[in-house]
Amino acid sequence: MSAFSRARDIPATDAKTLRVLVVDDSQMERRLLTCFLQGWGYSTSEAASAEEALTICSTDPPDLILSDWMMPGMDGLEFCKAFRELPQENYSYFILLTAKNEKGAVARGLDAGADDFLLKPVSSHELRARISAGARILSMQRELSRKNRLISKTLKRLRQAHEEIDKDLIQARKIQESLLPELSRRFGSSRVSLLLRPCGHIGGDLVGMFSPDETIVGFYCIDVSGHGITSAMMTARLAGNLSSTYFDQNVAMIKRFESLYAMRPPADAVRILNERVTSDTEVEEYFTMLYGVADLSNGHVRIVQAGHPHPLLLRADGTVEFLGQGGVPVGLLPGLDYEDFETVMEPGDRLLFYSDGFTECHVDGGDMLGEEGLIRLVRASDEQKKTGQDFLDHLFEQLQGLLQPGQDIEDDISATLFEYKVT
């Protein structure tokens, strides 16, 4: 009996690029199927057995296969299994033609890899509808494959770009680290120590110190708004403006004689920095700052606080005191005047400048460390008799120890420690 029930002729559609392989041991059945498929505009090929079809598929896989189930030798179910095991770049749609209409047969066909079924005798309308459905699925699948290939290529380019950016950031970090030629330095019996821990490759914090002679030292702690490359570039600019090597570029220095320099009043130095930053209309970044100038002969320290967290004075007798009134960040508004204030340090006293990366760090399940938490870290470092650079490193290690598992510090961490006449 023919695979097709009688049906009125169906008009051909527009020619398609879909290639259909018809597999049936009956030549008449193949011819009938091929006739209809070609009439609808599909490209066709034929195979009289599953073995012949496998040979064709191994060299030139079709887009869609119409295969009879019941054939001598390898049947349609075995052919479907073998076909699915062939290596293929694209997916092919597989339709089994069968007289079996029991649920078990359908389940076995699906397990073998078939996509659809047609019961004999086949209706021309149903065949065309199933072929069209398969074509739509193949079109979507191949469009998805095309987009996946495009995504893969794009991801490869992105990985390559990320690797290049990563190399640049690593080099940028080395350059940024070079802005701190020394992390601890003695000035007679006094000492300045620095801590800088960016939360990424590079950061927007800056610390430093400079001294024109043995009687006085300037030191600072800066936090530029934002993070990343733009903030890091600002720190590089500020490092030049507060250079510890080229005093002629340092806005905190005044040239007195041909090769001698003196310190400007701290408020004047910060005012000059503010004018320089605000005069550049292309720069949107601003920064907070603590800048101190210490007279090493008598312990008098003049400090400018420009929006930075309050400096912490650690007395030798164990008492602690937060200093300052806040102030306006540098670079927000032109024409600002800054004021400094004075504190007097006794031998053994220490003065700690720190960024809000310490006090605003979320610890213990979400609460910020705060000023009281910072004091606890200081007490713990004192109990360990930490001084200088070791003291700052221990503060940072304690902060890390308060984080939840898997939690990272979200902001740059920086600090400057001035120890007056320490042993």
C-alpha positions in Angstrom: 0.0 0.0 0.0 1.3 3.5 -0.8 2.8 5.6 1.9 0.4 8.4 0.9 -3.3 8.5 1.2 -5.1 10.2 -1.7 -5.1 14.0 -1.4 -5.6 16.9 -3.7 -2.5 18.4 -5.1 -0.7 21.0 -2.9 0.8 24.0 -4.7 4.6 24.3 -4.4 6.1 26.8 -2.1 9.2 28.9 -2.8 12.4 27.0 -3.3 14.2 26.1 0.0 17.8 25.4 0.8 16.7 22.4 2.9 18.2 19.1 1.7 16.1 16.0 2.5 17.3 12.4 2.4 14.5 9.9 1.7 15.3 6.3 3.0 13.0 3.4 2.1 13.6 0.0 0.7 10.6 0.5 -1.6 11.5 2.4 -4.8 7.8 3.4 -5.3 7.6 4.9 -1.8 10.8 6.8 -2.3 9.6 8.2 -5.7 6.3 9.3 -4.2 8.0 11.1 -1.3 10.6 12.6 -3.6 8.0 13.8 -6.0 6.1 15.7 -3.3 9.2 17.1 -1.7 10.6 18.4 -5.0 7.2 19.8 -5.8 7.4 21.9 -2.6 10.8 23.2 -3.5 13.1 21.0 -1.4 16.4 19.4 -2.6 16.2 15.6 -2.3 18.4 12.5 -2.4 17.5 8.8 -2.0 18.8 5.7 -0.3 17.4 2.2 -0.7 18.7 1.0 2.7 19.9 2.3 6.0 23.4 1.1 5.3 23.5 3.2 2.0 22.0 6.1 3.9 24.7 6.0 6.6 27.4 6.1 3.9 25.8 9.2 2.4 25.4 10.8 5.9 29.0 10.2 6.9 30.3 12.3 4.0 27.5 14.8 3.3 24.9 14.9 6.1 21.5 16.1 5.0 19.4 18.7 6.8 16.4 16.4 7.2 15.9 12.6 7.0 12.7 10.8 6.1 13.2 7.2 7.0 10.9 4.2 7.0 11.0 2.2 10.2 10.5 -1.3 8.8 13.4 -2.2 6.4 15.4 -5.4 5.8 18.8 -5.5 7.5 19.2 -2.4 9.6 15.8 -0.9 10.3 14.9 2.7 10.7 15.3 2.7 14.5 18.9 1.3 14.3 19.7 3.7 11.5 18.5 6.6 13.6 20.8 5.5 16.5 23.8 5.0 14.2 23.1 8.4 12.5 23.1 10.2 15.8 26.5 8.7 16.7 28.1 10.3 13.6 30.2 13.4 14.2 28.2 16.4 12.9 28.8 20.1 12.8 25.1 20.9 12.4 22.0 19.2 13.7 19.8 17.1 11.3 16.1 16.6 11.8 15.0 13.0 11.7 11.4 11.8 10.9 10.4 8.1 11.2 7.7 6.7 8.9 5.9 3.9 10.6 2.7 1.9 10.8 3.3 1.5 14.6 1.0 3.8 16.6 1.5 2.3 20.0 3.0 4.5 22.7 5.9 2.1 23.3 7.1 2.4 19.7 7.0 6.2 19.9 9.0 6.1 23.1 11.7 3.8 21.5 11.9 6.1 18.6 12.5 9.2 20.7 15.1 7.3 22.8 16.9 6.5 19.5 17.1 10.1 18.6 14.1 10.7 16.3 12.5 14.1 16.3 9.1 13.3 14.8 6.9 10.5 13.5 4.4 10.1 10.6 2.0 7.2 10.6 1.3 5.3 7.3 -0.6 6.0 5.2 0.9 9.5 5.2 -1.3 12.5 4.5 0.3 14.9 2.1 -0.9 17.8 4.2 0.6 16.3 7.4 3.9 15.5 5.7 4.2 19.0 4.4 3.3 20.4 7.8 5.9 18.2 9.6 8.6 19.1 7.1 7.8 22.8 7.6 8.0 22.4 11.4 11.3 20.6 11.1 12.6 23.4 8.8 11.6 26.0 11.3 13.4 24.1 14.1 16.5 23.6 12.0 16.4 27.3 11.1 16.2 28.3 14.8 18.9 25.8 15.8 21.3 27.0 13.2 20.6 30.6 13.9 21.4 29.8 17.5 24.6 28.0 16.5 25.6 31.0 14.4 25.0 33.3 17.3 26.9 31.0 19.6 29.8 31.0 17.2 29.7 34.7 17.1 29.5 34.9 20.9 32.5 32.5 21.1 34.5 34.6 18.8 33.5 37.8 20.7 34.4 36.1 24.0 37.8 35.1 22.6 38.4 38.7 21.6 37.2 39.9 25.0 39.5 37.5 26.7 42.4 38.7 24.6 41.5 42.3 25.4 41.2 41.5 29.1 44.6 39.9 29.1 46.1 43.0 27.5 44.3 45.2 30.0 45.4 43.0 32.8 49.0 43.3 31.7 48.6 47.1 31.5 47.1 47.2 35.0 49.9 45.1 36.4 52.4 47.5 34.9 50.3 50.4 36.2 50.4 49.0 39.7 54.2 48.7 39.5 54.3 52.4 38.4 51.9 53.3 41.2 54.1 51.4 43.8 57.1 53.3 42.5 55.4 56.5 43.8 56.3 55.2 47.2 60.1 54.8 47.1 60.2 54.0 50.8 57.5 52.8 53.2 59.2 53.8 56.4 61.8 56.4 57.2 63.5 57.7 60.3 64.0 61.4 60.9 66.3 61.4 63.9 64.5 59.7 66.7 61.1 60.1 64.9 59.6 58.0 62.2 57.0 58.1 59.4 55.5 54.8 58.1 53.1 54.3 55.2 50.5 51.7 54.2 48.9 51.4 50.8 46.6 48.5 49.8 44.5 49.0 46.7 41.3 46.9 46.5 42.1 46.2 42.8 45.1 46.2 40.6 45.4 50.0 41.1 43.8 52.4 43.5 42.9 55.9 44.2 44.6 56.3 47.5 48.0 58.0 48.0 50.3 58.4 51.0 53.7 60.0 51.3 56.2 62.1 53.2 59.0 64.6 52.5 61.4 66.6 54.4 63.7 69.6 53.3 66.0 69.2 56.3 66.4 67.4 59.6 64.2 69.7 61.6 60.8 69.2 59.9 58.8 66.6 58.0 55.6 66.7 56.1 53.3 63.6 55.6 49.9 63.1 54.1 47.1 60.6 53.3 44.9 61.1 50.2 41.7 59.4 49.0 40.7 60.3 45.4 37.0 59.9 44.6 36.0 56.7 42.6 38.2 53.8 41.8 40.2 52.4 39.0 42.3 54.0 36.2 41.0 57.5 36.4 41.6 57.7 40.2 45.0 56.2 39.8 46.0 58.8 37.2 44.9 61.5 39.7 47.1 60.0 42.4 50.1 60.0 39.9 49.5 63.7 39.3 49.2 64.4 43.0 52.4 62.4 43.7 54.2 64.9 41.4 52.7 67.8 43.2 53.9 66.5 46.5 57.2 65.0 45.4 59.6 63.8 48.0 62.5 64.0 45.4 61.9 67.0 43.2 61.1 69.8 45.7 60.8 72.4 42.9 57.6 70.5 41.8 56.3 70.1 45.4 53.6 72.7 46.2 54.3 72.3 49.9 57.8 73.7 49.5 59.2 77.2 49.1 62.6 77.8 47.6 64.5 80.1 49.9 68.0 80.1 48.4 69.5 78.4 45.3 69.3 74.9 46.8 67.5 75.3 50.0 63.8 74.8 50.6 61.4 75.5 53.5 57.9 74.3 54.1 54.8 76.3 53.2 52.1 76.7 55.9 50.0 73.5 55.4 46.8 75.5 54.7 48.5 77.3 51.8 49.8 74.1 50.3 46.3 72.6 50.3 44.8 75.8 48.9 47.3 75.7 46.0 46.4 72.0 45.3 42.7 73.0 45.3 43.3 75.8 42.8 45.3 73.5 40.5 42.7 70.8 40.4 39.6 73.1 40.0 41.3 75.1 37.3 41.3 72.0 35.1 37.7 71.9 33.9 38.2 68.5 32.3 38.9 66.9 35.7 35.8 65.7 37.6 37.6 63.9 40.4 38.1 65.4 43.8 39.9 64.0 46.9 39.9 64.1 50.6 43.2 64.7 52.4 45.0 64.9 55.7 48.3 66.8 55.6 50.6 67.3 58.6 53.8 69.2 59.1 55.8 68.2 62.3 58.5 70.2 64.0 60.8 67.5 65.1 62.5 69.7 67.7 59.4 70.4 69.8 56.6 68.0 68.7 54.3 70.7 67.3 52.3 69.4 64.4 50.1 71.5 62.1 47.4 69.6 60.3 44.9 70.4 57.5 41.8 68.2 57.3 40.1 68.4 54.0 37.1 66.0 54.2 39.3 63.1 55.3 38.5 60.9 58.4 39.6 62.4 61.7 43.3 61.8 62.6 43.9 59.6 65.6 46.3 60.8 68.3 47.7 57.9 70.3 49.4 59.1 73.4 52.3 57.3 75.0 50.2 56.8 78.2 47.5 54.8 76.2 44.9 57.5 75.8 43.5 58.1 72.3 41.9 61.2 70.8 40.3 62.0 67.4 41.3 65.4 66.1 39.9 67.9 63.6 36.6 69.3 62.4 36.2 67.7 59.0 36.7 70.3 56.3 35.9 70.4 52.5 37.5 67.9 50.1 40.0 69.3 47.6 38.9 69.9 44.0 35.1 70.4 44.7 35.0 74.2 44.6 37.4 76.9 43.5 38.6 79.7 45.7 38.4 77.9 49.0 40.6 78.8 51.9 41.7 76.0 54.2 42.6 76.2 57.8 45.0 74.2 59.8 45.0 73.3 63.5 47.9 72.4 65.9 48.5 69.6 68.2 51.5 69.0 70.4 53.0 65.6 70.7 55.2 64.3 73.5 57.9 61.7 73.1 56.4 58.3 72.4 53.2 59.8 71.0 51.9 58.6 67.6 49.7 60.3 65.0 47.6 58.0 62.7 46.2 59.2 59.4 43.9 56.6 57.7 41.4 56.3 54.9 37.7 55.5 55.2 38.6 52.1 53.8 39.3 51.2 57.4 36.3 52.7 59.2 33.7 52.0 56.4 34.7 48.4 55.9 31.8 46.1 56.5 32.8 43.5 59.1 31.1 41.0 61.5 28.3 40.2 59.2 27.6 43.7 57.8 28.3 46.4 60.3 31.0 49.0 59.5 34.1 48.9 61.6 33.7 52.6 62.6 36.0 54.7 64.8 35.5 52.5 67.9 36.4 49.4 65.9 39.6 51.1 64.6 40.6 51.8 68.2 40.1 48.1 69.0 42.5 47.3 66.2 45.0 49.8 67.5 44.8 48.4 71.0 45.4 44.9 69.7 48.4 46.0 67.7 49.8 47.8 70.8 49.3 44.6 72.8 51.5 42.9 70.2 54.0 45.7 70.7 53.9 46.5 67.0 55.6 49.7 65.8 56.2 51.5 62.6 55.5 49.6 59.4 54.7 46.4 61.4 52.0 48.4 63.3 50.3 49.4 60.0 50.6 45.9 58.5 49.1 44.4 61.7 46.1 46.8 61.5 45.4 45.7 57.9 45.8 42.0 58.8 43.3 42.4 61.6 40.8 44.1 59.3 41.1 41.2 56.9 40.5 38.8 59.7 37.1 40.4 60.5 35.7 39.7 57.0 33.3 37.0 56.3 34.6 34.0 54.3 34.8 34.9 50.6 34.3 38.6 51.3 36.7 41.1 49.8 37.7 44.5 51.0 35.6 46.9 48.8 37.7 50.1 49.1 41.4 51.0 49.0 43.1 51.0 52.4 45.8 53.5 53.2 47.4 55.0 56.4 50.3 57.2 57.5 51.8 56.8 60.9 54.0 59.5 62.5 55.8 58.4 65.6 57.5 61.2 67.6 60.8 60.5 69.4 60.3 56.7 69.6 63.1 54.3 70.7 
